[in-house]
């Protein structure tokens, strides 16, 4: 079961995230539970694999907003970095950055199932 304590231990700024959710821990946790399956993660992966920087930017930018609003800092910081590189259409190998983002997505999923 996903808990505030587990998210804090991971590095999320849960105080800030809960405050954005009208101070409702239950509402916050329900939103975090939904973000782990957000289609943006798969869209980012697919776009990067196809070297479609425009689509990858759109996916990353969407994730950045969602993750930022929930203050999921560990993955948010990585998504900010990749978003800015994609915004400037930087040609590079994004595989390590993508793998790290997807690892964080999996960590969130694992927290939900423990």
C-alpha positions in Angstrom: 0.0 0.0 0.0 1.3 3.4 -1.0 2.0 5.6 2.0 3.2 9.1 2.7 6.1 7.7 4.6 7.3 5.5 1.7 7.1 8.5 -0.7 9.0 10.7 1.7 11.7 8.1 2.1 12.0 7.9 -1.7 12.5 11.7 -1.7 9.1 13.1 -2.7 8.1 16.4 -1.2 4.8 15.1 0.1 4.1 18.1 2.3 4.1 20.3 -0.8 2.1 17.7 -2.9 -0.5 17.2 -0.2 -0.9 21.0 0.1 -1.7 21.2 -3.6 -4.4 18.6 -3.0 -6.4 20.7 -0.6 -4.5 19.1 2.3 -6.1 15.7 1.6 -3.7 12.9 2.0 -6.2 10.4 0.5 -6.7 12.6 -2.5 -2.9 13.0 -3.0 -2.3 9.3 -2.7 -5.0 8.5 -5.2 -3.5 10.9 -7.7 0.0 9.4 -7.2 -1.6 6.0 -7.7 -2.9 7.1 -11.0 0.3 8.8 -12.3 2.2 5.5 -12.2 0.2 4.3 -15.1 0.1 7.6 -17.0 0.3 7.1 -20.7 3.0 9.7 -20.9 5.7 7.3 -19.7 5.0 4.9 -22.6 4.6 7.8 -25.1 8.0 9.1 -24.1 9.6 5.7 -24.5 7.9 5.1 -27.9 8.8 8.6 -29.2 12.4 8.3 -28.1 12.8 4.8 -29.6 11.5 6.3 -32.9 13.8 9.4 -32.5 10.7 11.6 -32.7 11.9 14.5 -30.6 8.7 16.5 -31.0 6.5 13.7 -29.7 9.0 12.9 -27.0 9.0 16.6 -25.9 5.2 16.6 -25.7 5.2 13.5 -23.6 8.0 14.7 -21.3 6.4 18.1 -20.9 3.0 16.5 -19.9 4.8 14.3 -17.4 6.7 17.2 -16.0 3.4 19.0 -15.2 1.8 16.0 -13.5 4.9 15.0 -11.5 5.6 18.6 -10.5 2.1 19.1 -9.2 2.5 16.0 -7.1 6.0 16.9 -6.0 7.4 13.5 -6.9 10.8 15.1 -6.9 13.1 12.1 -7.7 11.4 11.4 -11.1 10.3 15.0 -11.6 13.9 16.3 -11.6 14.8 13.7 -14.3 11.8 14.6 -16.4 12.7 18.3 -16.2 16.2 17.6 -17.5 15.0 15.5 -20.4 12.2 18.0 -21.2 14.6 20.8 -21.6 17.0 18.8 -23.8 14.0 17.8 -26.0 12.7 21.4 -26.0 16.0 22.4 -27.6 15.9 19.4 -29.9 19.2 18.1 -28.6 20.3 15.1 -30.7 21.7 12.6 -28.3 21.3 9.1 -26.8 18.4 9.4 -24.3 18.4 5.7 -23.4 20.1 6.1 -20.0 17.8 9.0 -19.0 14.7 7.1 -20.1 15.8 4.0 -18.2 16.2 6.1 -15.1 12.8 7.6 -15.5 11.2 4.3 -16.1 13.0 2.9 -13.0 11.4 5.6 -10.9 8.0 4.7 -12.4 8.6 1.1 -11.4 9.6 2.2 -7.9 6.3 4.0 -7.5 4.5 0.9 -8.8 6.4 -1.2 -6.3 5.5 1.2 -3.4 1.8 0.8 -4.4 2.1 -3.0 -4.2 4.0 -3.3 -0.9 
